[in-house]
């Protein structure tokens, strides 16, 4: 039992360390024509307050799945809320017919593919996963939010 607890604690610590070291960036397709976005614009898109990108096209926000620790980090950095609070927010909006949450990608590779293939898509990834198909439009600072 003690070994199991130690193994579990080590795994948890490793996950937290990896998540904390992730430097998230908000990205769009390199072909989107969007150069930069403000924090408020990103908040409005991912919280369903607006449906358009700065260039006027309909936005398709893409989230990672709830099992991905970067999703919790993203919302903590973006709006200072826990993932459970964000999920509750979307449940209320969905139930009242006032909005639908961003579509979900199972992992970062799927998210990159979805965004790279669609000029209207926007999402977030660890900066280390950036490639030429994507353009960072918002970079979190150490003091965000």
C-alpha positions as CSV (number, residue, x, y, z in Angstrom):
1,X,0.0,0.0,0.0
2,X,2.8,2.4,0.9
3,X,4.5,1.8,-2.5
4,X,1.2,2.4,-4.3
5,X,0.8,5.7,-2.4
6,X,4.4,6.8,-3.2
7,X,4.0,5.9,-6.9
8,X,0.7,7.8,-7.1
9,X,2.3,10.8,-5.4
10,X,5.3,10.7,-7.8
11,X,3.0,10.5,-10.8
12,X,0.9,13.4,-9.5
13,X,4.0,15.5,-8.9
14,X,5.4,14.7,-12.4
15,X,2.1,15.8,-14.0
16,X,1.9,19.0,-12.1
17,X,5.5,19.8,-12.9
18,X,5.0,19.2,-16.6
19,X,1.8,21.2,-16.7
20,X,3.3,24.1,-14.8
21,X,6.2,24.2,-17.2
22,X,4.0,24.5,-20.3
23,X,4.1,27.9,-21.9
24,X,0.7,28.3,-23.6
25,X,0.0,30.3,-26.7
26,X,-3.2,31.1,-28.5
27,X,-2.9,30.1,-32.1
28,X,-4.7,30.4,-35.5
29,X,-3.9,29.0,-38.9
30,X,-1.0,30.7,-40.5
31,X,-3.3,31.4,-43.5
32,X,-5.9,33.2,-41.3
33,X,-4.7,36.7,-41.8
34,X,-4.8,37.5,-38.1
35,X,-1.6,38.9,-36.6
36,X,-2.4,39.6,-33.0
37,X,-5.3,39.4,-30.5
38,X,-5.8,41.0,-27.1
39,X,-6.5,39.1,-23.9
40,X,-10.1,40.5,-23.9
41,X,-10.7,39.2,-27.5
42,X,-9.5,35.7,-26.5
43,X,-11.6,35.7,-23.4
44,X,-14.7,36.8,-25.4
45,X,-14.2,34.0,-27.9
46,X,-13.5,31.2,-25.4
47,X,-16.3,32.3,-23.1
48,X,-18.9,32.5,-25.9
49,X,-19.4,36.3,-25.7
50,X,-18.5,36.8,-29.4
51,X,-18.4,34.5,-32.4
52,X,-16.2,36.5,-34.7
53,X,-12.4,36.8,-35.1
54,X,-10.8,40.3,-35.4
55,X,-11.0,40.0,-39.2
56,X,-14.8,39.5,-39.1
57,X,-14.9,35.8,-40.0
58,X,-16.9,33.4,-37.9
59,X,-14.7,31.9,-35.2
60,X,-14.4,28.2,-34.3
61,X,-12.8,28.0,-30.9
62,X,-11.1,24.7,-30.2
63,X,-10.5,23.4,-26.7
64,X,-8.5,20.5,-25.5
65,X,-10.4,17.7,-23.7
66,X,-11.1,17.9,-20.0
67,X,-8.5,15.2,-19.4
68,X,-5.7,17.3,-20.8
69,X,-4.0,19.3,-18.0
70,X,-3.2,22.1,-20.4
71,X,-6.9,22.9,-20.6
72,X,-7.1,23.6,-16.8
73,X,-3.9,25.7,-17.1
74,X,-5.4,27.7,-20.0
75,X,-8.5,28.7,-18.2
76,X,-6.6,29.5,-15.0
77,X,-4.3,31.8,-16.9
78,X,-7.0,33.3,-19.1
79,X,-9.8,34.0,-16.6
80,X,-8.4,32.9,-13.2
81,X,-11.0,30.1,-12.8
82,X,-10.8,26.4,-12.2
83,X,-11.9,24.0,-14.9
84,X,-14.9,22.9,-12.8
85,X,-16.2,26.5,-12.8
86,X,-15.7,26.8,-16.6
87,X,-17.6,23.6,-17.1
88,X,-20.4,24.8,-14.9
89,X,-20.6,28.1,-16.8
90,X,-21.0,26.2,-20.1
91,X,-23.5,23.8,-18.6
92,X,-25.7,26.8,-17.6
93,X,-25.4,28.5,-21.0
94,X,-26.1,25.2,-22.9
95,X,-29.1,24.4,-20.7
96,X,-30.6,27.9,-21.2
97,X,-29.9,27.8,-25.0
98,X,-27.6,30.8,-24.8
99,X,-24.5,29.1,-26.2
100,X,-22.4,26.1,-27.0
101,X,-18.9,25.5,-25.6
102,X,-15.8,25.3,-28.0
103,X,-15.4,22.1,-29.9
104,X,-13.0,19.7,-28.2
105,X,-9.8,18.1,-29.6
106,X,-8.7,14.9,-27.8
107,X,-5.0,16.0,-27.8
108,X,-2.6,18.7,-29.0
109,X,-1.9,16.9,-32.3
110,X,-5.6,16.9,-33.2
111,X,-6.0,20.5,-32.1
112,X,-3.0,21.5,-34.3
113,X,-4.5,19.7,-37.3
114,X,-8.0,21.2,-36.8
115,X,-6.6,24.8,-36.6
116,X,-4.0,24.4,-39.4
117,X,-6.8,23.1,-41.7
118,X,-9.3,25.9,-41.0
119,X,-8.7,29.7,-41.3
120,X,-11.5,30.3,-38.8
121,X,-10.3,28.0,-36.0
122,X,-8.5,29.3,-32.9
123,X,-7.1,27.3,-30.0
124,X,-4.2,27.0,-27.6
125,X,-1.1,24.8,-27.3
126,X,2.2,24.6,-25.5
127,X,4.6,26.9,-27.3
128,X,6.9,24.0,-27.9
129,X,4.4,22.5,-30.3
130,X,4.3,25.5,-32.7
131,X,5.0,24.8,-36.3
132,X,4.9,26.7,-39.6
133,X,1.2,25.9,-40.1
134,X,0.2,27.9,-37.0
135,X,0.6,31.5,-36.0
136,X,0.6,32.6,-32.3
137,X,-1.7,35.6,-31.8
138,X,-1.7,35.8,-28.0
139,X,1.1,34.8,-25.6
140,X,0.4,34.5,-21.9
141,X,2.8,36.5,-19.7
142,X,3.9,35.3,-16.3
143,X,1.5,37.8,-14.6
144,X,-1.6,36.6,-16.5
145,X,-4.4,37.3,-15.3
